[in-house]
Structure formats: C-alpha cells, structure tokens
Amino acid sequence: MQTEIFFEDFKPGQVFDLGSKTVTREEIIEFASEFDPQPFHLDDEAGKASLLGGLSASGWHTGALVMKLLADGLLSRTSSQGSNSIDKLSWLKPVFPGDTLSATATVIGTRDLRSRPDIGVVNFEISVRNQSRADVMRQIGPIFFGRRAAAVPGAENR
C-alpha cells in the first residue's frame, strides 16, 4: 500500500476510526492457551467464579486485537516507523465472547525527534469500546513517523 500520511499530516485532536472486531470464544481460549493460561481465560466455570464474571479475553489478547485494528486501520497507509513504548495501558472492563470491539486513535500531541530530523513523534490515545459503548481498554503512547521530505526528494521545497 502506498504511503499517504506522514508526520506533518498529524494534528492534535484528529481522530482516526480503526474499525471493529468481534471476539469469539474459540479465539479467547486459543490465545490464552498459548500466552496467558489463567483459568478465567480458559474455562467458562472458572470465569464465572472469578472477579470477571465469565470467560473473558486476556488483556494481552485485547491489546493484540487492537494492534491489528491500528495496523490495518491507520498504520498501513502511513510512514510509521514503530514505537518504543506505551506510556499508559488500562484494561477497564472484561471482554467476553461475542463482544464487538471498536477502536479509535486520537492524536494528543506531536513533537520533533531531535536525534533523527527525518522522523517525528505522534502521541496517541487509543480508546476501545464494546458494542454497548462501554470503555474496555485505553492506551496512551508514541508512534514514530517519517517526514514527507525524507521520503520524497525535493518535498522540503514544496
């Protein structure tokens, strides 16, 4: 896919719709079996007996699903150079089988990267809601983006 969005195109307050994904029971158990094998992520009865109130996705599973939405819904058409951190990550409500998660990424700030003049940093707040519009996850952190001038010769003179 062709790069359409560069560092210079991001402005505080911009909101990007990242799309949605319905989570299945099978996906929850498969992910938990490999990466977070706690009983409430693997078994319906253990989930009911837990603080979560039912079989629920691992927070790490939710984060991975959101990363896929972010990659497909925004990063695939940008000059993204990756990230070095997440400043804040909160799992606010359990994600249950059948929940449909929708995510948005809001630009909360931009800054130059002094050590690399060809790259800028965009700070995002990523919000994730279920089908009832309840917040289930929030993430704040930076993503590095290439500048247009670094990708397009002569662009610095435009």
C-alpha positions as CSV (number, residue, x, y, z in Angstrom):
1,M,0.0,0.0,0.0
2,Q,1.2,3.5,-0.8
3,T,2.2,5.9,2.0
4,E,-0.5,8.6,2.2
5,I,0.1,10.0,5.7
6,F,3.4,11.4,7.0
7,F,4.4,13.0,10.3
8,E,3.4,16.5,9.1
9,D,-0.1,15.4,8.5
10,F,-1.0,14.6,12.1
11,K,-2.6,17.4,14.1
12,P,-3.7,17.3,17.8
13,G,-7.4,16.5,18.1
14,Q,-7.5,14.3,14.9
15,V,-9.5,11.1,15.4
16,F,-9.0,8.0,13.3
17,D,-11.6,5.3,13.3
18,L,-9.7,2.0,13.4
19,G,-12.7,-0.3,12.7
20,S,-14.1,-3.2,14.7
21,K,-13.6,-6.8,15.5
22,T,-16.0,-9.4,17.1
23,V,-14.2,-11.7,19.6
24,T,-15.1,-15.4,19.6
25,R,-14.9,-17.9,22.5
26,E,-12.5,-20.0,20.4
27,E,-10.1,-17.1,19.9
28,I,-10.2,-16.3,23.6
29,I,-9.3,-19.8,24.6
30,E,-6.7,-20.3,21.8
31,F,-4.9,-17.1,22.7
32,A,-5.0,-17.8,26.5
33,S,-3.8,-21.4,26.0
34,E,-0.6,-20.1,24.4
35,F,0.1,-16.8,26.1
36,D,-2.0,-16.3,29.3
37,P,-3.2,-19.7,30.6
38,Q,-5.1,-18.4,33.6
39,P,-8.3,-20.4,34.4
40,F,-10.8,-17.5,33.8
41,H,-9.4,-17.2,30.2
42,L,-9.7,-20.9,29.5
43,D,-12.8,-22.2,31.2
44,D,-16.4,-20.9,31.4
45,E,-17.0,-22.1,35.0
46,A,-13.7,-20.7,36.2
47,G,-14.6,-17.4,34.5
48,K,-18.0,-17.3,36.3
49,A,-16.3,-17.9,39.6
50,S,-13.8,-15.1,39.1
51,L,-14.0,-11.3,39.5
52,L,-14.5,-11.1,35.8
53,G,-17.9,-12.8,35.9
54,G,-17.4,-15.1,32.9
55,L,-14.9,-16.4,30.4
56,S,-13.0,-13.4,29.2
57,A,-10.2,-12.4,26.9
58,S,-6.8,-11.8,28.4
59,G,-5.9,-8.1,28.4
60,W,-2.9,-9.0,26.3
61,H,-5.3,-10.6,23.8
62,T,-7.4,-7.4,23.7
63,G,-4.2,-5.4,23.2
64,A,-3.1,-7.7,20.3
65,L,-6.5,-7.3,18.6
66,V,-6.3,-3.5,19.0
67,M,-2.8,-3.6,17.4
68,K,-4.3,-5.4,14.4
69,L,-7.0,-2.7,14.1
70,L,-4.4,0.0,14.5
71,A,-2.2,-1.5,11.8
72,D,-5.0,-2.2,9.3
73,G,-7.0,1.0,10.1
74,L,-4.2,3.5,10.2
75,L,-0.5,2.5,10.2
76,S,-0.7,0.6,6.9
77,R,-1.1,3.8,5.0
78,T,1.4,5.9,6.9
79,S,5.1,6.3,7.2
80,S,5.1,4.5,10.5
81,Q,8.5,3.6,11.9
82,G,7.2,1.8,15.0
83,S,7.2,2.7,18.7
84,N,9.5,2.4,21.6
85,S,6.9,2.4,24.4
86,I,3.4,2.5,25.7
87,D,3.1,5.2,28.4
88,K,-0.2,4.0,29.9
89,L,-2.3,0.9,29.3
90,S,-5.6,0.3,31.2
91,W,-8.0,-2.6,30.9
92,L,-11.2,-1.1,32.1
93,K,-13.8,-3.9,31.6
94,P,-13.6,-7.6,30.7
95,V,-14.0,-8.6,27.0
96,F,-16.4,-11.5,26.7
97,P,-17.1,-13.9,23.8
98,G,-19.3,-12.2,21.3
99,D,-18.2,-8.7,22.2
100,T,-17.6,-6.4,19.2
101,L,-14.7,-4.1,19.9
102,S,-14.4,-0.7,18.1
103,A,-11.3,1.4,18.4
104,T,-10.3,5.0,17.7
105,A,-6.9,6.7,17.8
106,T,-6.8,10.4,18.8
107,V,-3.7,12.5,18.2
108,I,-2.9,14.1,21.6
109,G,0.4,15.7,20.6
110,T,3.3,15.8,18.1
111,R,6.9,16.6,18.5
112,D,10.2,16.6,16.7
113,L,12.7,13.8,17.3
114,R,15.9,15.7,17.9
115,S,18.2,12.7,17.3
116,R,16.5,12.0,13.9
117,P,15.4,15.0,11.9
118,D,13.8,12.7,9.3
119,I,11.3,11.4,11.9
120,G,8.6,12.9,14.2
121,V,6.8,11.5,17.2
122,V,3.0,11.4,17.4
123,N,1.3,10.7,20.8
124,F,-2.0,8.9,20.5
125,E,-4.7,7.9,22.9
126,I,-6.3,4.7,21.7
127,S,-9.8,4.1,23.0
128,V,-11.5,0.7,22.7
129,R,-15.3,0.2,23.4
130,N,-17.6,-2.8,23.2
131,Q,-20.9,-2.9,21.4
132,S,-22.6,-1.3,24.4
133,R,-20.2,1.7,24.1
134,A,-18.6,0.7,27.4
135,D,-14.8,1.5,27.5
136,V,-12.8,-1.7,27.7
137,M,-9.3,-0.5,27.1
138,R,-7.3,2.7,26.9
139,Q,-3.7,3.1,25.7
140,I,-1.6,6.2,25.5
141,G,1.8,6.3,23.8
142,P,4.0,7.5,21.0
143,I,4.5,6.2,17.4
144,F,7.3,7.4,15.2
145,F,6.6,8.6,11.6
146,G,8.8,9.5,8.7
147,R,8.6,13.0,7.4
148,R,7.4,13.7,3.9
149,A,10.7,15.4,2.9
150,A,12.7,12.3,3.9
151,A,10.5,10.1,1.6
152,V,10.0,12.4,-1.4
153,P,13.1,14.1,-2.8
154,G,12.5,17.8,-3.2
155,A,9.5,17.8,-0.9
156,E,11.2,20.1,1.6
157,N,10.9,22.9,-1.1
158,R,7.1,22.4,-1.5
